[in-house]
Amino acid sequence: MNLFNLEGQVAIITGSSRGIGRAIAERLAQHGARVVISSRKAAACAEVADAINARYGVGRATAVPANISSKDDLSHLVSETNRQFGRIDVLVCNAASNPYYGPQAGIADEQFRKILDNNIVSNHWLIALVAPQMVAQRSGSIIIVSSIGGLRGSPVIGAYCISKAADMQLARNLAVEYGPHNVRVNCIAPGLIKTDFARALWEDPAALTERMATTPLRRIGEPDEIAGAAVFLASRAGSYVTGQSLVVDGGVTI
């Protein structure tokens, strides 16, 4: 058996209209999964789903827009996935927010709450909506896209780092709770990846030069380089891995 075969499995990927989420959706589909593309904008979701269906076959992908800050939207995302595909085997909580760039002392209460709500509470909501059926079927893989920011401090994205550290603990706690039911919960912790979301960190030539100089691979990552970790954690290849934070950062944290 191919350890990375995902035939017959259904995966929800939030924030999958672009960047890391899109790359994960495309690779899960390539390995046989049916994928649900979800982000706030319906047209962007449909474009990605259409592209995946054109490449891997009609019915491989569907678009279900959802705003992660809305519990009702997330509930609809789960119910619509079940209506169309009949099951959920993989959940990738990738969508996140970071509306503030600067020292922690300067962040407004509303900005801090938005980061915590969208990066932690929304993951808790969505996992709680999906986990019961994974428990019932005694199989499932839940993947939270965290960040190496959860392992380090930062003078400019401190609140984001706090939220990503909390995601790692969320995965550890839920891995303990769901492990007896053969449901695995893990994080992927990317380093600096060339996405629109991280544009402020890589568009500055001086900052980019410094980052590359302190990264053993001497470059920043591409979204597709995170997708392989998701395929591993979703598939039989990662069947004995739970509660972990898999760092994919070109070596910068070493």
C-alpha positions as CSV (number, residue, x, y, z in Angstrom):
1,M,0.0,0.0,0.0
2,N,1.1,3.5,-0.8
3,L,1.7,5.2,2.5
4,F,0.6,8.5,1.1
5,N,-2.6,7.3,-0.6
6,L,-5.6,9.4,0.3
7,E,-8.2,7.8,-2.0
8,G,-11.7,7.8,-0.5
9,Q,-10.9,10.4,2.1
10,V,-12.5,13.9,2.4
11,A,-10.5,16.9,3.6
12,I,-11.7,20.4,4.6
13,I,-9.0,23.1,4.3
14,T,-9.7,26.6,5.6
15,G,-8.0,29.5,4.1
16,S,-7.4,27.5,0.9
17,S,-8.1,30.0,-1.8
18,R,-4.4,31.0,-1.9
19,G,-1.0,30.5,-0.3
20,I,-0.3,27.6,2.0
21,G,-3.9,26.5,2.2
22,R,-4.3,26.2,-1.6
23,A,-1.0,24.3,-1.9
24,I,-2.2,21.8,0.7
25,A,-5.6,21.4,-1.0
26,E,-3.9,20.8,-4.3
27,R,-1.5,18.2,-3.0
28,L,-4.2,16.4,-0.9
29,A,-6.3,16.2,-4.1
30,Q,-3.3,14.9,-6.1
31,H,-2.9,12.1,-3.6
32,G,-6.6,11.1,-4.0
33,A,-8.6,13.1,-1.4
34,R,-11.7,14.9,-2.2
35,V,-11.2,18.5,-0.9
36,V,-13.4,21.3,0.3
37,I,-12.0,24.7,-0.5
38,S,-13.0,27.4,2.0
39,S,-12.2,31.0,2.6
40,R,-14.3,34.2,2.9
41,K,-14.7,34.9,-0.8
42,A,-16.9,32.6,-2.8
43,A,-15.4,33.5,-6.2
44,A,-11.9,32.8,-5.0
45,C,-12.9,29.4,-3.6
46,A,-14.7,28.5,-6.8
47,E,-11.6,29.3,-8.9
48,V,-9.4,27.0,-6.8
49,A,-12.0,24.2,-6.8
50,D,-12.5,24.5,-10.6
51,A,-8.7,24.3,-11.1
52,I,-8.4,21.2,-9.0
53,N,-11.4,19.5,-10.8
54,A,-9.9,20.3,-14.2
55,R,-6.6,18.7,-13.2
56,Y,-7.7,15.7,-11.1
57,G,-11.3,15.0,-12.3
58,V,-14.8,16.4,-11.8
59,G,-16.0,16.0,-8.2
60,R,-12.5,16.0,-6.6
61,A,-13.1,19.5,-5.1
62,T,-16.0,21.7,-4.0
63,A,-16.1,25.2,-2.7
64,V,-17.9,26.1,0.6
65,P,-17.1,29.7,1.6
66,A,-16.9,30.4,5.3
67,N,-15.7,33.2,7.6
68,I,-13.8,31.6,10.4
69,S,-14.9,34.3,12.8
70,S,-18.5,33.1,12.4
71,K,-19.5,29.9,14.3
72,D,-22.6,29.6,12.0
73,D,-20.4,29.7,8.9
74,L,-18.2,27.0,10.3
75,S,-21.2,24.9,11.2
76,H,-22.5,25.3,7.6
77,L,-19.0,24.4,6.3
78,V,-19.2,21.1,8.1
79,S,-22.8,20.3,7.3
80,E,-22.4,21.1,3.7
81,T,-19.3,18.9,3.4
82,N,-21.2,16.0,4.9
83,R,-24.1,16.7,2.6
84,Q,-21.9,16.7,-0.5
85,F,-19.3,14.0,0.4
86,G,-20.9,12.1,3.3
87,R,-17.8,12.1,5.6
88,I,-14.8,14.1,6.9
89,D,-11.5,12.4,7.3
90,V,-9.0,15.3,7.4
91,L,-9.4,18.8,8.8
92,V,-6.7,21.4,8.1
93,C,-7.2,24.6,10.1
94,N,-5.1,26.9,8.1
95,A,-6.9,30.3,8.0
96,A,-5.6,32.9,10.4
97,S,-5.4,36.7,11.0
98,N,-2.7,39.1,11.9
99,P,-4.1,42.7,11.7
100,Y,-1.3,44.3,13.6
101,Y,2.5,44.7,13.0
102,G,4.4,46.4,15.8
103,P,5.4,46.1,19.5
104,Q,2.9,44.3,21.7
105,A,2.5,47.5,23.9
106,G,0.9,49.3,20.9
107,I,-1.7,46.7,20.0
108,A,-5.4,47.7,20.4
109,D,-7.7,45.5,22.4
110,E,-9.8,44.9,19.3
111,Q,-6.8,43.8,17.3
112,F,-5.6,41.4,20.0
113,R,-9.0,39.9,20.4
114,K,-9.3,39.4,16.7
115,I,-6.0,37.5,16.5
116,L,-6.9,35.3,19.5
117,D,-10.5,34.6,18.2
118,N,-9.5,33.9,14.6
119,N,-6.3,31.9,15.3
120,I,-7.3,29.9,18.4
121,V,-11.0,30.1,19.2
122,S,-12.1,29.5,15.6
123,N,-9.9,26.4,15.5
124,H,-11.5,25.1,18.7
125,W,-15.0,25.7,17.2
126,L,-14.2,23.9,13.9
127,I,-12.5,21.0,15.5
128,A,-15.4,20.6,18.0
129,L,-17.8,20.4,15.0
130,V,-15.8,17.8,13.1
131,A,-14.3,15.6,15.8
132,P,-17.5,13.8,16.9
133,Q,-17.8,12.1,13.6
134,M,-14.1,11.2,13.5
135,V,-14.5,9.7,16.9
136,A,-17.5,7.7,15.7
137,Q,-15.7,6.4,12.6
138,R,-12.6,5.8,14.7
139,S,-10.3,7.6,12.3
140,G,-9.3,11.1,11.5
141,S,-6.4,13.6,11.1
142,I,-6.7,17.2,12.4
143,I,-3.9,19.5,11.3
144,I,-3.5,23.1,12.6
145,V,-1.2,25.3,10.6
146,S,0.7,27.1,13.4
147,S,4.1,28.9,13.0
148,I,7.6,28.9,14.3
149,G,6.4,32.2,15.8
150,G,4.8,29.9,18.4
151,L,8.4,28.8,19.4
152,R,10.0,32.3,19.6
153,G,9.3,35.9,20.6
154,S,9.0,38.7,18.1
155,P,9.2,42.5,18.5
156,V,6.6,43.0,15.7
157,I,4.2,40.1,15.6
158,G,4.0,39.2,19.2
159,A,0.3,38.7,19.4
160,Y,0.4,36.4,16.4
161,C,3.2,34.4,18.0
162,I,1.2,34.1,21.2
163,S,-1.8,32.7,19.3
164,K,0.4,30.2,17.4
165,A,1.9,28.9,20.6
166,A,-1.6,28.4,21.9
167,D,-2.4,26.4,18.8
168,M,0.4,24.0,19.6
169,Q,-1.0,23.5,23.0
170,L,-4.5,23.0,21.6
171,A,-3.1,20.2,19.4
172,R,-1.3,18.6,22.4
173,N,-4.4,18.7,24.6
174,L,-6.8,17.4,21.9
175,A,-4.3,14.7,20.9
176,V,-4.6,13.4,24.5
177,E,-8.4,13.6,24.4
178,Y,-9.0,12.0,20.9
179,G,-6.1,9.6,20.8
180,P,-8.0,6.7,22.3
181,H,-10.5,7.1,19.4
182,N,-7.7,6.9,16.8
183,V,-8.1,10.6,15.9
184,R,-4.8,12.4,15.5
185,V,-4.2,16.1,16.1
186,N,-1.0,17.8,15.0
187,C,0.5,21.2,14.0
188,I,2.7,22.3,11.2
189,A,4.9,25.2,12.1
190,P,6.2,26.9,8.9
191,G,9.0,29.4,8.9
192,L,8.9,32.3,6.5
193,I,6.9,31.3,3.4
194,K,6.4,33.4,0.4
195,T,2.7,34.2,0.7
196,D,0.6,37.3,0.6
197,F,-0.1,36.8,4.3
198,A,3.6,37.1,5.1
199,R,4.4,39.8,2.6
200,A,5.4,42.3,5.2
201,L,8.1,40.0,6.4
202,W,9.7,39.2,3.0
203,E,9.0,42.2,0.9
204,D,11.5,44.3,2.9
205,P,14.9,43.7,1.1
206,A,17.0,44.3,4.2
207,A,14.8,42.0,6.4
208,L,14.8,39.3,3.7
209,T,18.6,39.4,3.3
210,E,19.0,39.1,7.0
211,R,16.5,36.2,7.2
212,M,18.2,34.3,4.4
213,A,21.6,34.8,5.9
214,T,20.5,33.2,9.2
215,T,18.6,30.3,7.5
216,P,20.7,27.2,6.9
217,L,19.1,26.6,3.5
218,R,19.7,30.3,2.6
219,R,16.2,31.0,1.3
220,I,12.6,31.4,2.4
221,G,10.1,28.7,1.7
222,E,7.4,28.2,-0.9
223,P,3.8,27.3,-0.1
224,D,4.1,23.9,-1.8
225,E,6.9,23.0,0.7
226,I,4.4,23.0,3.5
227,A,1.9,20.8,1.6
228,G,4.1,17.7,1.8
229,A,4.0,17.9,5.6
230,A,0.2,18.0,5.4
231,V,0.1,15.0,3.1
232,F,2.3,13.1,5.6
233,L,0.2,14.0,8.6
234,A,-3.1,13.2,6.8
235,S,-2.0,9.9,5.4
236,R,-1.1,6.4,6.7
237,A,2.5,7.6,6.6
238,G,1.8,9.7,9.7
239,S,-0.5,7.2,11.5
240,Y,1.6,7.1,14.7
241,V,2.2,10.8,14.9
242,T,0.0,12.9,17.2
243,G,0.3,15.9,19.5
244,Q,3.4,17.1,17.6
245,S,4.4,20.4,16.0
246,L,6.3,19.6,12.8
247,V,8.7,22.5,12.0
248,V,9.2,23.3,8.4
249,D,11.5,26.3,8.3
250,G,14.6,25.7,6.3
251,G,16.5,25.2,9.6
252,V,16.1,28.8,10.9
253,T,15.1,27.7,14.4
254,I,18.1,25.4,14.9
